[in-house]
Structure formats: structure tokens, C-alpha cells
Amino acid sequence: MQKATIQLETLSCPSCLQKIDNAVKGVDGVEKDSVKVMFNASKVKVNFDGEATTIENIENVIEKLGYPVIKSKVKAA
């Protein structure tokens, strides 16, 4: 398992949070219970299986929703 913290541009509405949460949980290899979208910090924390998906896949899912990713940090869990 790997842990990622993804910094997004400022989130402007609580419904954005739900969209991002659902989209990230839909990625194969993501540990669904680990997904946390922090509205005030504009961050997403997630644990994922590095053999099933990549941080790039998770970033792409978020960016396709229209939320630019500023940076990501990944470390072994």
C-alpha cells in the first residue's frame, strides 16, 4: 500500500468534495475507507495499491472533474 496526499487548487463548494470523493473511490486499487477530501485544506488523502493503480491515474480522475492538482506526495504505507 502507498499513501498519497494530493494538493488541489482551492475548493469552492462542498458539492465538489462529494464529487472528488466518489471519483477517487471509483479508481481500482484505491482503499475506499482511506479516502479523505479535506475541504478547508483543499487536499485529498488516499491509500492505494501501487500494483493496481498509480498516483497519475488518481490525479487524472480528479483533473477530469475540473479540479487542477498542484502537487502530490506519495510514500509507502
Chimera marker file (.cmm) of the C-alpha trace (Angstrom):
<marker_set name="trace">
<marker id="1" x="0.000" y="0.000" z="0.000" r="1" g="1" b="0" radius="0.5"/>
<marker id="2" x="1.045" y="3.560" z="-0.645" r="1" g="1" b="0" radius="0.5"/>
<marker id="3" x="-0.235" y="6.742" z="0.995" r="1" g="1" b="0" radius="0.5"/>
<marker id="4" x="-0.790" y="9.855" z="-1.067" r="1" g="1" b="0" radius="0.5"/>
<marker id="5" x="-1.557" y="13.450" z="-0.216" r="1" g="1" b="0" radius="0.5"/>
<marker id="6" x="-2.791" y="15.404" z="-3.217" r="1" g="1" b="0" radius="0.5"/>
<marker id="7" x="-2.856" y="19.204" z="-3.044" r="1" g="1" b="0" radius="0.5"/>
<marker id="8" x="-5.598" y="20.782" z="-5.153" r="1" g="1" b="0" radius="0.5"/>
<marker id="9" x="-6.403" y="24.339" z="-6.099" r="1" g="1" b="0" radius="0.5"/>
<marker id="10" x="-8.811" y="25.895" z="-3.584" r="1" g="1" b="0" radius="0.5"/>
<marker id="11" x="-12.121" y="24.044" z="-3.421" r="1" g="1" b="0" radius="0.5"/>
<marker id="12" x="-15.053" y="26.423" z="-3.597" r="1" g="1" b="0" radius="0.5"/>
<marker id="13" x="-18.111" y="24.315" z="-2.822" r="1" g="1" b="0" radius="0.5"/>
<marker id="14" x="-18.989" y="21.378" z="-0.574" r="1" g="1" b="0" radius="0.5"/>
<marker id="15" x="-20.531" y="19.502" z="-3.514" r="1" g="1" b="0" radius="0.5"/>
<marker id="16" x="-17.048" y="19.497" z="-5.125" r="1" g="1" b="0" radius="0.5"/>
<marker id="17" x="-15.895" y="17.479" z="-2.148" r="1" g="1" b="0" radius="0.5"/>
<marker id="18" x="-18.517" y="14.785" z="-2.781" r="1" g="1" b="0" radius="0.5"/>
<marker id="19" x="-17.698" y="14.578" z="-6.497" r="1" g="1" b="0" radius="0.5"/>
<marker id="20" x="-13.978" y="14.132" z="-5.803" r="1" g="1" b="0" radius="0.5"/>
<marker id="21" x="-14.659" y="11.620" z="-3.013" r="1" g="1" b="0" radius="0.5"/>
<marker id="22" x="-16.857" y="9.447" z="-5.254" r="1" g="1" b="0" radius="0.5"/>
<marker id="23" x="-14.487" y="9.648" z="-8.231" r="1" g="1" b="0" radius="0.5"/>
<marker id="24" x="-11.379" y="8.685" z="-6.228" r="1" g="1" b="0" radius="0.5"/>
<marker id="25" x="-13.246" y="5.807" z="-4.544" r="1" g="1" b="0" radius="0.5"/>
<marker id="26" x="-14.127" y="4.556" z="-8.034" r="1" g="1" b="0" radius="0.5"/>
<marker id="27" x="-10.472" y="4.040" z="-9.020" r="1" g="1" b="0" radius="0.5"/>
<marker id="28" x="-9.376" y="0.380" z="-8.973" r="1" g="1" b="0" radius="0.5"/>
<marker id="29" x="-6.723" y="-0.192" z="-6.312" r="1" g="1" b="0" radius="0.5"/>
<marker id="30" x="-7.869" y="2.643" z="-4.044" r="1" g="1" b="0" radius="0.5"/>
<marker id="31" x="-8.649" y="1.688" z="-0.455" r="1" g="1" b="0" radius="0.5"/>
<marker id="32" x="-12.163" y="3.157" z="-0.279" r="1" g="1" b="0" radius="0.5"/>
<marker id="33" x="-12.218" y="3.661" z="3.503" r="1" g="1" b="0" radius="0.5"/>
<marker id="34" x="-8.983" y="5.659" z="3.329" r="1" g="1" b="0" radius="0.5"/>
<marker id="35" x="-10.260" y="8.435" z="1.026" r="1" g="1" b="0" radius="0.5"/>
<marker id="36" x="-10.474" y="11.780" z="2.819" r="1" g="1" b="0" radius="0.5"/>
<marker id="37" x="-11.219" y="15.015" z="0.975" r="1" g="1" b="0" radius="0.5"/>
<marker id="38" x="-10.350" y="17.978" z="3.190" r="1" g="1" b="0" radius="0.5"/>
<marker id="39" x="-12.403" y="20.945" z="2.050" r="1" g="1" b="0" radius="0.5"/>
<marker id="40" x="-10.650" y="23.694" z="4.036" r="1" g="1" b="0" radius="0.5"/>
<marker id="41" x="-7.148" y="22.454" z="3.168" r="1" g="1" b="0" radius="0.5"/>
<marker id="42" x="-8.074" y="21.550" z="-0.454" r="1" g="1" b="0" radius="0.5"/>
<marker id="43" x="-6.316" y="18.209" z="-0.070" r="1" g="1" b="0" radius="0.5"/>
<marker id="44" x="-7.150" y="14.608" z="-0.791" r="1" g="1" b="0" radius="0.5"/>
<marker id="45" x="-5.587" y="11.856" z="1.297" r="1" g="1" b="0" radius="0.5"/>
<marker id="46" x="-5.800" y="8.329" z="-0.026" r="1" g="1" b="0" radius="0.5"/>
<marker id="47" x="-4.180" y="4.913" z="0.348" r="1" g="1" b="0" radius="0.5"/>
<marker id="48" x="-3.800" y="2.853" z="-2.801" r="1" g="1" b="0" radius="0.5"/>
<marker id="49" x="-2.257" y="-0.343" z="-4.103" r="1" g="1" b="0" radius="0.5"/>
<marker id="50" x="0.686" y="0.693" z="-6.280" r="1" g="1" b="0" radius="0.5"/>
<marker id="51" x="0.378" y="-2.522" z="-8.286" r="1" g="1" b="0" radius="0.5"/>
<marker id="52" x="-3.263" y="-1.854" z="-9.198" r="1" g="1" b="0" radius="0.5"/>
<marker id="53" x="-3.097" y="1.888" z="-9.950" r="1" g="1" b="0" radius="0.5"/>
<marker id="54" x="-0.751" y="4.860" z="-9.957" r="1" g="1" b="0" radius="0.5"/>
<marker id="55" x="-0.830" y="8.329" z="-8.468" r="1" g="1" b="0" radius="0.5"/>
<marker id="56" x="-1.120" y="9.628" z="-12.052" r="1" g="1" b="0" radius="0.5"/>
<marker id="57" x="-4.372" y="7.686" z="-12.533" r="1" g="1" b="0" radius="0.5"/>
<marker id="58" x="-5.818" y="9.167" z="-9.350" r="1" g="1" b="0" radius="0.5"/>
<marker id="59" x="-4.699" y="12.687" z="-10.350" r="1" g="1" b="0" radius="0.5"/>
<marker id="60" x="-6.241" y="12.247" z="-13.825" r="1" g="1" b="0" radius="0.5"/>
<marker id="61" x="-9.606" y="11.269" z="-12.343" r="1" g="1" b="0" radius="0.5"/>
<marker id="62" x="-9.605" y="14.436" z="-10.197" r="1" g="1" b="0" radius="0.5"/>
<marker id="63" x="-8.454" y="16.663" z="-13.062" r="1" g="1" b="0" radius="0.5"/>
<marker id="64" x="-11.134" y="15.258" z="-15.409" r="1" g="1" b="0" radius="0.5"/>
<marker id="65" x="-13.694" y="16.617" z="-12.928" r="1" g="1" b="0" radius="0.5"/>
<marker id="66" x="-12.145" y="20.065" z="-13.406" r="1" g="1" b="0" radius="0.5"/>
<marker id="67" x="-10.064" y="20.349" z="-10.229" r="1" g="1" b="0" radius="0.5"/>
<marker id="68" x="-6.379" y="21.068" z="-11.016" r="1" g="1" b="0" radius="0.5"/>
<marker id="69" x="-3.828" y="19.119" z="-8.993" r="1" g="1" b="0" radius="0.5"/>
<marker id="70" x="-0.982" y="21.321" z="-7.736" r="1" g="1" b="0" radius="0.5"/>
<marker id="71" x="1.244" y="18.562" z="-6.360" r="1" g="1" b="0" radius="0.5"/>
<marker id="72" x="1.195" y="15.096" z="-4.873" r="1" g="1" b="0" radius="0.5"/>
<marker id="73" x="3.285" y="13.347" z="-2.256" r="1" g="1" b="0" radius="0.5"/>
<marker id="74" x="3.428" y="9.566" z="-2.131" r="1" g="1" b="0" radius="0.5"/>
<marker id="75" x="5.058" y="7.394" z="0.496" r="1" g="1" b="0" radius="0.5"/>
<marker id="76" x="4.952" y="3.758" z="1.471" r="1" g="1" b="0" radius="0.5"/>
<marker id="77" x="2.215" y="2.955" z="3.971" r="1" g="1" b="0" radius="0.5"/>
<link id1="1" id2="2" r="1" g="1" b="0" radius="0.2"/>
<link id1="2" id2="3" r="1" g="1" b="0" radius="0.2"/>
<link id1="3" id2="4" r="1" g="1" b="0" radius="0.2"/>
<link id1="4" id2="5" r="1" g="1" b="0" radius="0.2"/>
<link id1="5" id2="6" r="1" g="1" b="0" radius="0.2"/>
<link id1="6" id2="7" r="1" g="1" b="0" radius="0.2"/>
<link id1="7" id2="8" r="1" g="1" b="0" radius="0.2"/>
<link id1="8" id2="9" r="1" g="1" b="0" radius="0.2"/>
<link id1="9" id2="10" r="1" g="1" b="0" radius="0.2"/>
<link id1="10" id2="11" r="1" g="1" b="0" radius="0.2"/>
<link id1="11" id2="12" r="1" g="1" b="0" radius="0.2"/>
<link id1="12" id2="13" r="1" g="1" b="0" radius="0.2"/>
<link id1="13" id2="14" r="1" g="1" b="0" radius="0.2"/>
<link id1="14" id2="15" r="1" g="1" b="0" radius="0.2"/>
<link id1="15" id2="16" r="1" g="1" b="0" radius="0.2"/>
<link id1="16" id2="17" r="1" g="1" b="0" radius="0.2"/>
<link id1="17" id2="18" r="1" g="1" b="0" radius="0.2"/>
<link id1="18" id2="19" r="1" g="1" b="0" radius="0.2"/>
<link id1="19" id2="20" r="1" g="1" b="0" radius="0.2"/>
<link id1="20" id2="21" r="1" g="1" b="0" radius="0.2"/>
<link id1="21" id2="22" r="1" g="1" b="0" radius="0.2"/>
<link id1="22" id2="23" r="1" g="1" b="0" radius="0.2"/>
<link id1="23" id2="24" r="1" g="1" b="0" radius="0.2"/>
<link id1="24" id2="25" r="1" g="1" b="0" radius="0.2"/>
<link id1="25" id2="26" r="1" g="1" b="0" radius="0.2"/>
<link id1="26" id2="27" r="1" g="1" b="0" radius="0.2"/>
<link id1="27" id2="28" r="1" g="1" b="0" radius="0.2"/>
<link id1="28" id2="29" r="1" g="1" b="0" radius="0.2"/>
<link id1="29" id2="30" r="1" g="1" b="0" radius="0.2"/>
<link id1="30" id2="31" r="1" g="1" b="0" radius="0.2"/>
<link id1="31" id2="32" r="1" g="1" b="0" radius="0.2"/>
<link id1="32" id2="33" r="1" g="1" b="0" radius="0.2"/>
<link id1="33" id2="34" r="1" g="1" b="0" radius="0.2"/>
<link id1="34" id2="35" r="1" g="1" b="0" radius="0.2"/>
<link id1="35" id2="36" r="1" g="1" b="0" radius="0.2"/>
<link id1="36" id2="37" r="1" g="1" b="0" radius="0.2"/>
<link id1="37" id2="38" r="1" g="1" b="0" radius="0.2"/>
<link id1="38" id2="39" r="1" g="1" b="0" radius="0.2"/>
<link id1="39" id2="40" r="1" g="1" b="0" radius="0.2"/>
<link id1="40" id2="41" r="1" g="1" b="0" radius="0.2"/>
<link id1="41" id2="42" r="1" g="1" b="0" radius="0.2"/>
<link id1="42" id2="43" r="1" g="1" b="0" radius="0.2"/>
<link id1="43" id2="44" r="1" g="1" b="0" radius="0.2"/>
<link id1="44" id2="45" r="1" g="1" b="0" radius="0.2"/>
<link id1="45" id2="46" r="1" g="1" b="0" radius="0.2"/>
<link id1="46" id2="47" r="1" g="1" b="0" radius="0.2"/>
<link id1="47" id2="48" r="1" g="1" b="0" radius="0.2"/>
<link id1="48" id2="49" r="1" g="1" b="0" radius="0.2"/>
<link id1="49" id2="50" r="1" g="1" b="0" radius="0.2"/>
<link id1="50" id2="51" r="1" g="1" b="0" radius="0.2"/>
<link id1="51" id2="52" r="1" g="1" b="0" radius="0.2"/>
<link id1="52" id2="53" r="1" g="1" b="0" radius="0.2"/>
<link id1="53" id2="54" r="1" g="1" b="0" radius="0.2"/>
<link id1="54" id2="55" r="1" g="1" b="0" radius="0.2"/>
<link id1="55" id2="56" r="1" g="1" b="0" radius="0.2"/>
<link id1="56" id2="57" r="1" g="1" b="0" radius="0.2"/>
<link id1="57" id2="58" r="1" g="1" b="0" radius="0.2"/>
<link id1="58" id2="59" r="1" g="1" b="0" radius="0.2"/>
<link id1="59" id2="60" r="1" g="1" b="0" radius="0.2"/>
<link id1="60" id2="61" r="1" g="1" b="0" radius="0.2"/>
<link id1="61" id2="62" r="1" g="1" b="0" radius="0.2"/>
<link id1="62" id2="63" r="1" g="1" b="0" radius="0.2"/>
<link id1="63" id2="64" r="1" g="1" b="0" radius="0.2"/>
<link id1="64" id2="65" r="1" g="1" b="0" radius="0.2"/>
<link id1="65" id2="66" r="1" g="1" b="0" radius="0.2"/>
<link id1="66" id2="67" r="1" g="1" b="0" radius="0.2"/>
<link id1="67" id2="68" r="1" g="1" b="0" radius="0.2"/>
<link id1="68" id2="69" r="1" g="1" b="0" radius="0.2"/>
<link id1="69" id2="70" r="1" g="1" b="0" radius="0.2"/>
<link id1="70" id2="71" r="1" g="1" b="0" radius="0.2"/>
<link id1="71" id2="72" r="1" g="1" b="0" radius="0.2"/>
<link id1="72" id2="73" r="1" g="1" b="0" radius="0.2"/>
<link id1="73" id2="74" r="1" g="1" b="0" radius="0.2"/>
<link id1="74" id2="75" r="1" g="1" b="0" radius="0.2"/>
<link id1="75" id2="76" r="1" g="1" b="0" radius="0.2"/>
<link id1="76" id2="77" r="1" g="1" b="0" radius="0.2"/>
</marker_set>
